[in-house]
């Protein structure tokens, strides 16, 4: 049994070549307060969340949320008072927090392939989709968005060089 937006039923059947049978209809607001289990964190029930940025223009009407990796998702976390944890390090690789199998794998390369293999047995339909990632204008590389803590300071004395540790990196800042 699957949940999808009524407005997308026709396009879902056409795209997947799967015929469906509607068992019930209800407004999406009735999902509010209910929990589900996803494939990656099957031991942890997660809430259905209402979000204005989710539309019925394509897909199923349901999307995943990753608080540390998108502006809309991050704002949703702040609104809900949720803790935001990033599972990606400064080099763009998964941390151990998601398990030893993913640790050290680049999220846009071998890490992505590994996650797709993890989900494969749960896939109903597969089609080519090009994410619209932002790109760096100089390097032409994909910019991976991630939440980071940052330092804000008020300079009370004259010019100086400040050094502080940020993960594995030491950052030097000239403050004047």
C-alpha positions as MATLAB code, in Angstrom:
seq = 'XXXXXXXXXXXXXXXXXXXXXXXXXXXXXXXXXXXXXXXXXXXXXXXXXXXXXXXXXXXXXXXXXXXXXXXXXXXXXXXXXXXXXXXXXXXXXXXXXXXXXXXXXXXXXXXXXXXXXXXXXXXXXXXXXXXXXXXXXXXXXXXXXXXXXXXXXXXXXXXXXXXXXXXXXXXXXXXX';
ca = [
       0.000    0.000    0.000;
       1.311    3.452   -0.928;
       0.334    7.040   -0.243;
       0.444    9.555   -3.056;
      -1.261   12.810   -3.939;
      -4.593   12.299   -5.737;
      -3.621   14.957   -8.308;
      -0.594   12.846   -9.271;
      -2.307    9.467   -9.598;
      -2.675    9.683  -13.400;
       0.896   10.802  -14.039;
       2.171    8.128  -11.602;
       0.323    5.366  -13.484;
       1.509    6.661  -16.852;
       5.150    7.059  -15.758;
       5.393    3.723  -13.923;
       3.041    1.640  -16.073;
       1.518    0.430  -12.790;
      -2.264    0.354  -12.461;
      -3.518    1.423   -9.071;
      -6.640    0.994   -7.006;
      -7.664    3.780   -4.631;
      -8.489    2.374   -1.195;
      -9.228    5.716    0.469;
      -8.790    9.432   -0.010;
      -8.093   11.997    2.669;
      -6.614   15.482    2.856;
      -2.852   15.591    3.341;
      -3.403   17.491    6.581;
      -4.626   14.215    8.131;
      -1.048   12.922    7.974;
      -0.034   15.658   10.427;
       0.975   14.059   13.721;
       1.334   10.574   12.216;
       4.654    8.757   12.076;
       6.356    6.562    9.480;
       9.529    4.501    9.208;
      11.906    5.149    6.354;
      14.336    2.740    4.758;
      17.534    4.300    6.076;
      16.419    4.658    9.712;
      13.927    1.804   10.036;
      14.288    1.644   13.829;
      13.291    5.302   14.233;
       9.734    6.533   13.663;
       9.703    9.915   11.940;
       6.845   12.418   11.634;
       5.027   13.402    8.466;
       5.614   17.144    8.073;
       3.568   19.704    6.181;
       5.683   21.929    3.940;
       4.705   24.686    1.536;
       7.648   23.883   -0.775;
       6.240   20.398   -1.521;
       3.866   20.546   -4.478;
       1.816   18.273   -6.699;
       3.631   19.327   -9.868;
       5.518   15.996  -10.109;
       6.401   12.841   -8.211;
       4.151   11.516   -5.456;
       3.437   14.620   -3.375;
       5.717   13.287   -0.620;
       9.423   14.113   -0.336;
      12.226   13.299    2.068;
      13.600   15.998    4.344;
      17.236   16.545    5.219;
      17.532   19.438    7.663;
      21.275   19.958    7.152;
      21.197   20.027    3.341;
      18.698   22.536    2.030;
      17.330   25.957    2.855;
      13.654   24.919    2.985;
      14.445   21.859    5.094;
      16.694   23.851    7.451;
      14.001   26.514    7.961;
      11.518   23.740    8.736;
      13.873   22.360   11.395;
      14.286   25.792   12.988;
      10.520   26.364   12.987;
      10.001   22.995   14.694;
      12.855   23.532   17.175;
      14.634   20.437   15.847;
      18.318   19.732   16.325;
      20.159   19.776   12.999;
      22.929   17.226   12.602;
      25.090   16.961    9.503;
      26.217   13.452    8.489;
      28.778   14.834    6.025;
      32.296   16.067    6.842;
      34.245   19.026    5.399;
      35.558   16.853    2.546;
      32.028   15.965    1.390;
      32.152   12.403    2.738;
      29.692   10.596    4.990;
      30.625   10.415    8.666;
      30.439    7.271   10.802;
      27.053    8.459   12.156;
      25.302    6.685    9.272;
      27.240    3.452    9.761;
      30.602    1.986    8.852;
      29.467    1.057    5.333;
      28.975    4.710    4.364;
      31.804    6.259    6.382;
      34.317    8.079    4.183;
      32.344    7.712    0.954;
      31.859   10.898   -1.089;
      28.176   11.879   -1.082;
      28.122   12.821   -4.775;
      30.063    9.769   -6.001;
      30.523    6.332   -4.408;
      28.367    7.312   -1.405;
      25.448    8.101   -3.699;
      25.857    4.776   -5.526;
      25.988    2.893   -2.201;
      22.800    4.567   -0.925;
      20.996    3.783   -4.187;
      21.977    0.104   -3.813;
      20.704    0.170   -0.196;
      17.306    1.408   -1.361;
      17.064   -0.767   -4.493;
      14.795   -3.456   -3.019;
      12.321   -0.762   -1.922;
      12.115    1.013   -5.288;
       8.712    0.934   -7.012;
       9.866    2.700  -10.164;
      13.075    4.228  -11.420;
      13.540    7.019  -13.951;
      16.227    9.498  -14.870;
      15.986   12.705  -12.888;
      18.515   15.515  -12.903;
      18.692   17.373   -9.614;
      19.093   21.101   -9.974;
      22.135   21.555   -7.770;
      23.833   24.944   -7.614;
      27.227   25.069   -9.364;
      30.380   27.033   -8.569;
      30.882   29.481  -11.442;
      34.692   29.147  -11.314;
      35.216   25.393  -11.007;
      31.916   24.281  -12.608;
      31.625   21.786   -9.730;
      28.396   20.971   -7.881;
      27.979   22.883   -4.624;
      26.882   20.562   -1.863;
      24.756   22.486    0.647;
      25.353   21.618    4.276;
      24.626   23.215    7.627;
      27.712   24.416    9.492;
      28.339   26.314   12.678;
      30.061   29.608   12.151;
      31.849   32.222   14.175;
      30.530   35.757   14.587;
      32.691   38.196   16.500;
      32.979   41.833   17.353;
      36.502   43.211   17.111;
      37.394   45.192   20.218;
      41.123   45.604   19.569;
      43.378   46.342   16.594;
      44.315   44.120   13.634;
      45.321   40.520   14.372;
      45.321   37.031   12.920;
      42.977   34.602   14.612;
      43.423   30.836   14.358;
      40.769   28.308   15.262;
      40.097   24.661   14.577;
      37.152   23.776   12.343;
      36.865   19.986   12.240;
      40.205   18.710   10.924;
      41.135   22.079    9.435;
      42.824   25.046   11.068;
      41.388   28.305    9.789;
      43.268   31.600    9.913;
      41.356   34.861    9.703;
      42.872   38.315    9.440;
      40.711   40.707   11.423;
      41.177   44.457   11.162;
];
